[in-house]
Amino acid sequence: AKARVAAEFDARCPDAARWAARTREECSSILAFLQLALELLDEDSPLSLVARAVRSAEQELSHTWAAAALASRYGRAPVAPCSPAPRFRPRLPRRRQLARLAHEGWVDGCLNEGLAALVAAEEARDSTDPEEARISARIARDEAEHAALAFDVVRWVRDRDRSLASRIGGQAEAATFASSPLGPRRVRELANDHSVSARSQFV
């Protein structure tokens, strides 16, 4: 996904660049969760998982527009999300499809969404801007919900085919981000690294 950024956008502002990058990331996640919903439906997963994937896509849409609004305010110029045309990937044979669901659930969901929740929560605590703090706190809650969905998808796949558990390290049950060993300082460093990386895309 891309974001349309006006020529006068101030990319030198760290907050502007960070939220413009967040706009693109959140927009990309919309299609990812819709893809997950379709694949879960194809594999006859519980409809509750499918519904949660659709809800996650809706939440990512809300994050996208909230991030664009903050980027526009900080950058003093309009930023608008620009989603790519949907291109859903073809279905794999059943066992390979389940393996992909397990792998992506673990890496993209349990790990990445869990980390995103931690970073957003730390940003909410550190922000001196009430609107940014409110949006970051909401994103943190939603991303934690997405990580929980991913854990449940991985567990469901494991129950369907126990031999796949070893491919994801068999750690899904024990892992938790609530007691992450990273700590607030390391999470803040990761958030800062994200901000620096975001600025480099505009300069």
Salt bridges, closest charged atoms under 4 A:
ASP10 OD1 - ARG12 NE 3.33
ASP15 OD1 - ARG18 NH2 2.71
GLU25 OE1 - ARG22 NE 3.98
GLU25 OE2 - HIS194 NE2 2.72
GLU26 OE1 - HIS63 ND1 3.19
GLU39 OE2 - ARG89 NE 2.74
GLU39 OE2 - ARG100 NH2 3.33
GLU43 OE2 - ARG91 NH2 3.26
GLU60 OE1 - HIS63 ND1 3.17
GLU60 OE2 - HIS146 ND1 3.28
GLU104 OE1 - ARG89 NH2 2.60
GLU113 OE1 - HIS146 ND1 3.41
GLU122 OE1 - ARG125 NH2 2.65
GLU122 OE2 - ARG188 NH1 2.59
GLU123 OE2 - ARG18 NH1 3.30
GLU123 OE1 - ARG22 NH2 3.02
ASP129 OD2 - ARG73 NH2 2.74
GLU131 OE2 - ARG134 NH2 2.69
GLU132 OE2 - ARG18 NH2 2.70
ASP142 OD2 - HIS63 NE2 2.70
GLU143 OE2 - HIS63 ND1 3.80
GLU143 OE1 - HIS146 ND1 3.13
GLU145 OE2 - ARG55 NE 2.65
ASP152 OD2 - ARG52 NH1 2.80
ASP152 OD1 - ARG155 NH1 2.94
ASP159 OD1 - ARG158 NH2 3.29
ASP159 OD1 - ARG162 NH2 3.34
ASP161 OD2 - ARG95 NE 2.97
GLU173 OE2 - ARG155 NE 3.36
GLU173 OE2 - ARG158 NH1 2.98
GLU189 OE2 - ARG185 NE 3.67
GLU189 OE1 - ARG186 NH1 3.02
